[in-house]
């Protein structure tokens, strides 16, 4: 079942989300029209008096790469779900590219601005652009959803990984070979790090035990970089052997495990750095905000026997007794950005190599459009297609349909349905 449909009246006052079949009846009776495609919102053709709404809770499970968002009504029913993919790594790469270009310009003695080497000071609570992007993107979607649904309160998962505990060589006195940890954060971090499968045989959907890569009997520590996940069979088979001896016949797997074990706590650091900033932003909305721990989220999901998904984790945040999932097809959003601010492309030496960028008013790159093909073109049969604009031209545009670029000299057969807002939807 798809997500419930957002509904607003002609004054843009949010009403209760409705079932997709109810939304279809409103459209067929011409009582409502499409207000927005992503997320899908209908607008009534009249003002609704004395709107009665039930409170909806907006739940957020923030992550380093993905953030889950879910809307839960007062009957503990999940009526809407969404997974948001961040672009922190892309922002970091763009900043490094800009830095290299500016560094080359300084070396050529073509400075056009005064040097500012000694006047750079970060304010209190400063976040790197790649981290601040996560907070601002989530805040954007919270404000957007508040316009389309009667949200009464917000619940955020605040605690995910305890870096101090992860870096502490003596995390717990309990034997790790038995697969039991007192702290949720350590086990959950290892599950994410090793993709929830056995490190040695790649087995999935089975009980996994925390295992030492270098055995404690031979000087191994309890540091997170020396821990991995293994099934019971592999754990017993390895015993107290060195991983080099255990995987002597599998050199490629050994190289992969040793490199992945040294992977830094980058994702955990990103979550920890942004969680308090996100909480302050959510409080500034004026809605009641409560928090829940990561251990409580996993406990709720395990107790209710729900699958592991970012949006389901969001629905399990906080104190809940029961939960009913009314949707399976959710909105998947990927943050793509609006492109760069350059007027033209640069070569590897930092010099312009293309014509200046042109802007048009009738359509822009990335806009969602509905096009009509009256005859077959480039292995594409005639029909109506929903696609995105690849390149705008003076009076028309060029779109991509099934991987092929199709040009339209005019906008006669092109209808814009959703402008580019920096996100890609599925």
C-alpha positions as CSV (number, residue, x, y, z in Angstrom):
1,X,0.0,0.0,0.0
2,X,1.2,3.5,-0.8
3,X,1.6,6.3,1.6
4,X,-1.5,8.1,2.7
5,X,-2.1,11.3,0.7
6,X,-1.8,14.8,2.2
7,X,-4.8,17.0,1.9
8,X,-5.2,20.8,2.4
9,X,-8.2,23.1,1.8
10,X,-8.2,26.1,-0.5
11,X,-6.8,28.2,2.3
12,X,-3.9,25.7,2.5
13,X,-4.9,24.5,6.0
14,X,-3.7,21.0,6.6
15,X,-6.3,18.3,7.0
16,X,-6.0,14.6,8.0
17,X,-4.1,12.5,5.5
18,X,-6.5,10.3,3.5
19,X,-6.3,6.9,2.0
20,X,-5.2,6.7,-1.7
21,X,-8.6,5.4,-2.8
22,X,-10.3,8.4,-1.1
23,X,-7.9,10.7,-2.9
24,X,-8.7,9.0,-6.2
25,X,-12.5,9.6,-5.6
26,X,-11.9,13.3,-4.9
27,X,-9.9,13.7,-8.1
28,X,-12.5,11.9,-10.2
29,X,-15.3,14.1,-8.7
30,X,-13.3,17.3,-9.4
31,X,-13.5,18.1,-5.7
32,X,-9.7,18.4,-5.4
33,X,-6.7,19.0,-7.6
34,X,-3.0,18.1,-7.4
35,X,-1.2,20.7,-5.4
36,X,2.3,19.1,-5.3
37,X,3.8,15.9,-6.7
38,X,6.6,15.2,-4.2
39,X,5.3,14.7,-1.6
40,X,1.9,14.1,-3.2
41,X,-0.5,16.7,-1.9
42,X,-4.1,17.4,-2.9
43,X,-5.9,20.7,-2.5
44,X,-9.6,21.1,-2.1
45,X,-11.5,23.5,-4.4
46,X,-13.3,25.0,-1.4
47,X,-12.7,26.3,2.1
48,X,-13.5,23.6,4.7
49,X,-15.1,25.0,7.9
50,X,-14.4,23.7,11.4
51,X,-11.7,21.2,10.3
52,X,-11.3,18.4,12.9
53,X,-8.0,16.7,12.8
54,X,-6.3,14.0,14.9
55,X,-2.8,14.7,16.2
56,X,0.1,13.3,14.2
57,X,3.5,12.6,15.5
58,X,6.5,13.2,13.3
59,X,9.3,10.7,14.2
60,X,12.9,11.1,13.0
61,X,15.8,8.6,13.0
62,X,18.8,10.7,11.9
63,X,21.8,9.0,10.4
64,X,25.1,9.8,8.7
65,X,24.0,8.7,5.2
66,X,20.2,8.1,5.5
67,X,17.6,9.6,7.7
68,X,14.3,7.9,8.3
69,X,11.1,9.9,8.8
70,X,7.6,8.6,9.7
71,X,4.2,10.0,10.5
72,X,2.2,8.1,13.2
73,X,-1.3,9.0,14.1
74,X,-3.0,8.8,17.5
75,X,-3.9,5.2,17.0
76,X,-0.2,4.2,16.6
77,X,-0.6,3.7,12.9
78,X,2.2,4.6,10.5
79,X,0.4,6.5,7.7
80,X,3.5,7.9,5.9
81,X,7.1,7.1,5.5
82,X,10.2,8.5,3.9
83,X,13.9,7.9,3.6
84,X,16.2,10.8,3.0
85,X,19.7,10.3,1.5
86,X,22.2,12.9,2.4
87,X,25.1,14.3,0.3
88,X,27.7,15.1,2.9
89,X,30.5,13.4,1.0
90,X,29.6,15.2,-2.2
91,X,29.8,18.5,-0.4
92,X,33.2,17.6,1.1
93,X,34.5,16.8,-2.4
94,X,33.2,20.1,-3.8
95,X,34.8,22.1,-1.1
96,X,38.1,20.3,-1.7
97,X,37.8,21.0,-5.5
98,X,37.2,24.7,-4.8
99,X,40.1,24.8,-2.4
100,X,42.4,23.4,-5.0
101,X,41.3,25.9,-7.6
102,X,41.8,28.8,-5.2
103,X,45.2,27.5,-4.2
104,X,46.2,27.4,-7.8
105,X,44.9,30.9,-8.4
106,X,47.0,32.2,-5.5
107,X,50.1,30.5,-6.9
108,X,49.5,32.3,-10.2
109,X,49.5,35.6,-8.4
110,X,46.1,36.5,-9.9
111,X,44.4,37.3,-6.6
112,X,41.3,39.5,-6.9
113,X,40.5,39.7,-3.2
114,X,42.4,40.5,0.0
115,X,44.1,37.7,1.9
116,X,42.1,36.5,4.9
117,X,44.5,34.1,6.5
118,X,44.2,35.4,10.1
119,X,40.6,36.5,10.4
120,X,38.9,33.1,10.2
121,X,37.2,32.3,13.5
122,X,34.4,29.8,14.0
123,X,31.5,30.8,16.1
124,X,30.2,28.7,19.0
125,X,28.4,25.6,17.8
126,X,30.0,25.8,14.3
127,X,29.5,22.7,12.1
128,X,31.3,21.8,9.0
129,X,29.2,22.4,5.8
130,X,28.9,18.6,5.2
131,X,27.5,18.2,8.7
132,X,25.4,21.4,8.7
133,X,23.8,20.2,5.4
134,X,22.3,17.2,7.3
135,X,20.7,19.4,9.9
136,X,19.3,21.9,7.4
137,X,17.9,19.3,5.1
138,X,16.0,17.5,7.9
139,X,14.7,20.9,9.0
140,X,13.6,21.7,5.5
141,X,11.5,18.5,5.4
142,X,10.1,19.0,8.9
143,X,8.8,22.5,7.9
144,X,7.5,21.1,4.6
145,X,5.6,18.3,6.3
146,X,4.1,20.7,8.9
147,X,2.5,22.6,6.0
148,X,0.7,19.5,4.7
149,X,-0.2,17.5,7.9
150,X,-1.6,18.4,11.3
151,X,1.7,17.6,13.2
152,X,1.3,17.9,17.0
153,X,4.7,16.9,18.2
154,X,8.1,15.6,17.1
155,X,10.1,12.7,18.4
156,X,13.8,12.4,17.6
157,X,16.3,9.6,18.2
158,X,19.0,11.5,20.1
159,X,21.6,8.9,21.2
160,X,23.1,6.5,18.7
161,X,26.7,5.8,19.3
162,X,28.8,6.5,22.4
163,X,32.2,7.2,21.0
164,X,33.8,7.3,24.5
165,X,32.6,3.8,25.1
166,X,33.6,2.6,21.6
167,X,37.2,3.9,22.0
168,X,37.5,2.6,25.6
169,X,39.8,-0.4,25.4
170,X,37.9,-2.0,28.3
171,X,34.3,-1.6,27.3
172,X,32.9,-4.4,29.4
173,X,34.0,-7.3,31.5
174,X,31.6,-9.7,29.8
175,X,33.2,-12.1,27.4
176,X,32.8,-11.0,23.8
177,X,33.1,-14.5,22.6
178,X,29.7,-15.2,24.0
179,X,28.2,-12.4,21.9
180,X,26.7,-10.4,24.7
181,X,27.4,-6.7,25.3
182,X,25.9,-4.4,27.9
183,X,25.9,-1.4,25.5
184,X,23.6,-1.3,22.5
185,X,25.8,1.3,20.7
186,X,28.8,-1.1,20.3
187,X,26.7,-3.9,18.8
188,X,24.7,-1.6,16.6
189,X,27.8,0.0,15.3
190,X,29.4,-3.3,14.4
191,X,26.2,-4.4,12.6
192,X,26.3,-1.2,10.5
193,X,30.1,-1.5,9.9
194,X,30.0,-5.2,8.8
195,X,26.7,-4.9,6.9
196,X,24.8,-7.2,9.2
197,X,26.5,-10.4,7.9
198,X,29.2,-12.8,9.0
199,X,32.7,-11.3,8.3
200,X,34.1,-14.7,7.2
201,X,31.3,-16.4,5.3
202,X,28.9,-13.5,4.6
203,X,26.0,-15.4,6.1
204,X,22.9,-13.2,6.7
205,X,19.7,-13.3,8.7
206,X,21.3,-15.5,11.4
207,X,22.4,-14.8,15.0
208,X,25.8,-13.1,14.9
209,X,28.4,-13.0,17.6
210,X,31.0,-10.3,18.4
211,X,34.4,-11.7,17.6
212,X,38.0,-10.6,18.0
213,X,40.0,-10.3,14.8
214,X,43.2,-10.7,16.8
215,X,42.4,-13.2,19.6
216,X,42.6,-12.0,23.2
217,X,44.7,-15.0,23.9
218,X,47.4,-13.6,21.7
219,X,47.3,-10.0,22.8
220,X,44.1,-8.7,21.1
221,X,42.2,-5.9,22.7
222,X,38.5,-4.9,23.1
223,X,38.9,-1.8,20.9
224,X,36.3,-1.4,18.3
225,X,38.9,-1.7,15.5
226,X,39.6,-5.3,16.7
227,X,36.0,-6.4,16.7
228,X,33.9,-7.9,14.0
229,X,30.8,-10.1,13.6
230,X,30.8,-13.8,13.0
231,X,28.3,-16.6,13.0
232,X,28.7,-19.3,15.6
233,X,30.2,-21.8,13.1
234,X,32.9,-19.5,12.0
235,X,33.6,-18.2,15.5
236,X,34.1,-21.7,16.8
237,X,36.2,-22.7,13.8
238,X,38.5,-19.7,14.1
239,X,38.9,-20.2,17.9
240,X,42.2,-18.6,19.0
241,X,43.9,-18.6,15.6
242,X,45.3,-15.4,14.1
243,X,43.2,-14.1,11.3
244,X,46.2,-14.4,8.9
245,X,46.4,-18.2,9.6
246,X,42.6,-18.7,9.5
247,X,42.3,-17.0,6.1
248,X,45.6,-18.1,4.6
249,X,43.8,-19.6,1.6
250,X,41.7,-16.5,1.1
251,X,44.1,-13.6,0.7
252,X,41.5,-11.3,-0.9
253,X,39.1,-11.7,2.0
254,X,41.9,-11.2,4.5
255,X,42.9,-7.9,2.8
256,X,39.3,-6.7,2.8
257,X,38.7,-7.5,6.5
258,X,41.9,-5.9,7.6
259,X,41.2,-2.7,5.6
260,X,37.5,-2.5,6.8
261,X,38.6,-3.1,10.4
262,X,40.7,0.1,10.3
263,X,37.8,2.1,8.9
264,X,37.4,5.2,11.2
265,X,34.3,6.1,13.3
266,X,33.4,8.6,10.6
267,X,29.6,7.9,10.5
268,X,29.3,7.7,14.2
269,X,31.1,11.0,14.6
270,X,28.8,12.7,12.1
271,X,25.7,11.5,14.0
272,X,27.1,12.6,17.3
273,X,28.2,16.0,16.0
274,X,24.8,16.9,14.5
275,X,22.3,15.4,17.0
276,X,22.3,18.3,19.4
277,X,22.2,20.9,16.6
278,X,19.3,19.1,15.1
279,X,17.5,19.0,18.5
280,X,17.9,22.8,18.8
281,X,16.5,23.3,15.3
282,X,13.5,21.1,16.0
283,X,12.8,23.0,19.3
284,X,12.8,26.3,17.3
285,X,9.8,25.1,15.3
286,X,7.6,25.6,18.4
287,X,6.3,22.1,18.5
288,X,6.8,19.8,21.6
289,X,9.9,17.8,21.0
290,X,10.8,14.6,22.8
291,X,13.8,12.2,22.4
292,X,14.4,8.5,22.6
293,X,17.6,6.4,22.7
294,X,18.9,4.1,20.1
295,X,18.6,1.2,22.4
296,X,14.9,1.8,22.9
297,X,14.3,2.1,19.1
298,X,15.9,-1.3,18.5
299,X,14.1,-2.8,21.5
300,X,10.7,-1.6,20.0
301,X,11.5,-2.9,16.5
302,X,12.7,-6.3,17.8
303,X,9.7,-6.7,20.2
304,X,7.3,-5.9,17.4
305,X,9.2,-8.1,14.9
306,X,9.5,-5.4,12.3
307,X,12.0,-5.4,9.4
308,X,15.1,-3.3,9.5
309,X,14.5,-0.1,7.5
310,X,15.3,3.6,8.2
311,X,11.7,4.7,8.1
312,X,10.6,1.8,10.3
313,X,13.3,2.7,12.8
314,X,11.9,6.2,12.8
315,X,8.4,4.9,13.6
316,X,9.9,2.9,16.5
317,X,11.6,5.9,18.1
318,X,10.4,6.8,21.6
319,X,8.0,5.0,23.9
320,X,5.4,2.9,22.1
321,X,3.2,0.0,23.1
322,X,2.2,-1.2,19.7
323,X,2.5,-0.1,16.1
324,X,0.6,-0.9,12.9
325,X,2.2,-0.3,9.5
326,X,-0.4,1.0,7.0
327,X,2.0,1.7,4.2
328,X,4.7,-0.2,2.4
329,X,5.6,2.0,-0.5
330,X,7.3,5.0,0.9
331,X,8.9,8.2,-0.6
332,X,12.6,7.8,-1.3
333,X,14.4,11.1,-1.5
334,X,18.0,11.7,-2.5
335,X,19.6,15.1,-1.9
336,X,21.2,16.2,-5.2
337,X,21.7,19.9,-4.7
338,X,21.1,22.7,-7.2
339,X,24.4,22.3,-9.0
340,X,27.4,24.6,-8.5
341,X,27.6,28.4,-8.8
342,X,30.2,28.4,-11.6
343,X,29.2,30.3,-14.7
344,X,31.2,27.7,-16.7
345,X,33.2,24.6,-16.3
346,X,36.9,24.6,-15.4
347,X,39.7,22.4,-16.7
348,X,42.2,20.8,-14.4
349,X,44.3,24.0,-14.4
350,X,41.4,26.2,-13.2
351,X,40.7,27.9,-16.5
352,X,37.3,28.2,-18.2
353,X,36.7,25.5,-20.8
354,X,33.0,26.0,-21.8
355,X,30.7,28.8,-22.7
356,X,28.9,30.8,-20.0
357,X,25.9,29.1,-18.4
358,X,22.5,30.2,-19.7
359,X,19.4,30.6,-17.7
360,X,15.8,30.2,-19.0
361,X,12.4,31.0,-17.5
362,X,10.2,28.3,-19.1
363,X,12.1,25.3,-17.8
364,X,15.3,24.5,-15.8
365,X,17.6,21.6,-15.6
366,X,16.2,18.9,-13.3
367,X,12.6,19.9,-13.6
368,X,10.0,17.1,-13.6
369,X,7.9,17.2,-16.8
370,X,5.3,15.2,-18.6
371,X,6.0,14.8,-22.3
372,X,3.9,13.4,-25.1
373,X,5.5,11.5,-28.0
374,X,3.2,11.4,-31.0
375,X,5.5,8.9,-32.9
376,X,8.3,6.6,-32.1
377,X,11.7,8.3,-31.5
378,X,15.1,6.7,-30.8
379,X,13.8,3.2,-29.7
380,X,11.2,4.9,-27.6
381,X,7.5,4.1,-28.5
382,X,5.0,6.9,-28.7
383,X,3.1,7.7,-25.5
384,X,3.1,9.9,-22.4
385,X,6.2,9.8,-20.1
386,X,7.2,11.4,-16.8
387,X,10.8,12.4,-16.9
388,X,13.3,15.1,-16.0
389,X,14.8,17.9,-18.0
390,X,18.4,17.3,-19.1
391,X,19.2,20.5,-20.9
392,X,17.0,23.5,-21.5
393,X,17.2,25.3,-24.8
394,X,15.9,28.6,-26.1
395,X,12.2,27.6,-26.7
396,X,12.1,23.9,-25.7
397,X,14.2,21.4,-23.7
398,X,16.0,18.1,-23.9
399,X,14.7,15.3,-21.6
400,X,15.9,11.8,-20.8
401,X,13.5,8.9,-21.4
402,X,14.7,5.3,-20.6
403,X,18.3,6.4,-20.9
404,X,17.9,8.2,-24.3
405,X,18.0,11.9,-24.8
406,X,15.0,13.3,-26.6
407,X,14.8,16.9,-27.7
408,X,11.7,19.1,-28.0
409,X,12.0,22.4,-30.0
410,X,9.0,23.9,-28.3
411,X,7.1,23.4,-25.1
412,X,3.9,22.3,-26.9
413,X,4.2,18.7,-25.9
414,X,6.0,19.3,-22.6
415,X,4.1,20.1,-19.3
416,X,6.0,20.9,-16.2
417,X,4.7,19.0,-13.2
418,X,7.3,19.7,-10.5
419,X,10.2,22.1,-10.5
420,X,13.7,21.1,-9.4
421,X,14.1,21.7,-5.7
422,X,17.4,20.0,-5.1
423,X,16.1,16.5,-4.6
424,X,15.6,13.3,-6.6
425,X,12.4,11.3,-5.8
426,X,11.5,7.6,-6.2
